[in-house]
């Protein structure tokens, strides 16, 4: 088992750990040292046991806060997952009926027929007026 020397609050400690856990031990000691250093700068020199106790309590307080945040986030995540599941299980909405105006093919033919008749009538009227106008002109010449 490896022995690791750590420093907490300016005091050195030799600690034994499992093989491969040295990194985790040093990281944990660094967190504890940060709390101990903060205490020392605020309060001054403390007895070793009191410094470790207070540092541990401060870390425990932070851990409890983080656990509370994590629990709240897990609840929020669970609620979001339930909402997603509800949306997935909801039946698909009824399709909307969209009507697009379409001109029937027969109507186009009917309109073309009506237009042809109107043109034919217009031509007939023009011819008639032209004939009547010619006869009226000849009557005027004869009378005059």
C-alpha positions in Angstrom: 0.0 0.0 0.0 1.4 3.3 -1.0 2.0 6.0 1.6 1.2 9.6 0.5 2.2 12.8 2.2 -0.5 15.4 2.1 -0.6 18.9 3.5 -3.7 20.3 5.2 -3.7 23.8 6.7 0.0 24.0 6.6 0.5 20.7 8.4 1.9 17.6 6.8 0.3 14.1 7.2 1.4 10.7 6.0 -1.6 8.7 4.8 -1.8 5.1 3.4 -4.2 4.3 0.6 -4.9 1.5 -1.9 -2.9 1.1 -5.0 -4.1 3.5 -7.8 -6.0 5.7 -5.3 -3.2 8.2 -4.8 -4.7 10.7 -7.2 -8.1 10.6 -5.5 -6.5 11.0 -2.0 -4.5 14.0 -3.2 -7.6 15.6 -4.7 -9.6 15.1 -1.5 -6.7 16.4 0.6 -6.5 19.5 -1.7 -10.2 20.2 -1.1 -9.7 19.8 2.7 -6.6 22.0 2.6 -8.6 24.8 0.7 -11.2 24.8 3.5 -8.5 24.7 6.2 -6.6 27.5 4.6 -9.8 29.6 4.4 -10.4 28.9 8.1 -6.8 29.8 9.0 -7.0 33.1 7.1 -10.3 34.0 8.9 -9.7 32.7 12.4 -6.0 32.3 12.7 -4.1 29.3 14.0 -6.4 26.5 15.4 -5.6 23.3 17.1 -5.2 20.5 14.5 -8.3 18.5 15.6 -10.4 21.7 15.5 -9.1 22.8 12.1 -9.8 19.3 10.7 -13.2 19.2 12.2 -14.3 22.6 11.0 -12.8 22.0 7.5 -14.6 18.6 7.3 -17.9 20.3 8.4 -17.5 23.0 5.8 -16.9 20.3 3.1 -19.8 18.3 4.4 -22.0 21.4 4.1 -21.0 22.0 0.5 -21.6 18.3 -0.2 -25.0 18.4 1.3 -25.9 21.5 -0.8 -24.6 19.8 -3.9 -26.7 16.7 -3.1 -29.8 18.8 -2.6 -29.1 20.5 -6.0 -28.6 17.1 -7.6 -31.8 15.8 -6.1 -33.7 18.8 -7.4 -32.2 18.4 -10.8 -33.0 14.7 -10.8 -36.6 15.5 -10.0 -36.7 18.1 -12.8 -35.2 15.6 -15.2 -37.7 12.9 -14.2 -40.6 15.4 -14.8 -39.2 16.3 -18.2 -38.8 12.6 -19.1 -42.4 11.9 -18.0 -43.6 14.9 -20.2 -41.6 13.6 -23.1 -43.1 10.1 -22.6 -46.7 11.6 -22.5 -46.0 13.5 -25.7 -44.8 10.3 -27.4 -47.8 8.3 -26.2 -50.3 11.0 -27.2 -52.3 10.1 -30.3 -51.4 12.0 -33.4 -53.6 15.0 -34.0 -56.4 14.7 -36.6 -55.2 15.8 -39.9 -56.6 19.2 -41.0 -58.7 19.3 -44.1 -57.4 21.8 -46.5 -59.5 22.7 -49.5 -57.8 24.1 -52.5 -60.1 25.7 -55.1 -59.8 23.8 -58.4 -61.4 24.8 -61.6 -63.2 21.8 -63.1 -62.1 20.9 -66.6 -65.7 21.1 -67.9 -66.0 24.8 -66.8 -63.0 25.8 -68.9 -64.7 24.2 -72.0 -68.0 25.9 -71.1 -66.4 29.3 -70.8 -64.6 28.8 -74.1 -67.9 27.9 -75.8 -69.6 31.0 -74.3 -66.8 33.2 -75.4 -67.1 31.8 -79.0 -70.9 32.4 -79.0 -70.4 36.0 -77.7 -67.8 36.6 -80.5 -70.2 35.1 -83.0 -73.1 37.4 -81.8 -70.8 40.4 -81.8 -69.8 39.7 -85.4 -73.4 39.2 -86.5 -74.4 42.5 -84.9 -71.5 44.3 -86.5 -72.5 42.8 -89.9 -76.1 43.8 -89.4 -75.1 47.3 -88.4 -72.8 47.6 -91.3 -75.6 46.5 -93.7 -78.1 48.9 -92.2 -75.6 51.7 -92.2 -74.9 51.1 -95.9 -78.6 51.2 -96.7 -79.1 54.3 -94.6 -76.3 55.9 -96.5 -77.8 55.1 -99.8 -81.2 56.4 -98.7 -79.7 59.7 -97.8 -77.9 60.0 -101.1 -81.1 59.2 -102.9 -83.1 61.8 -100.9 -80.5 64.5 -101.1 
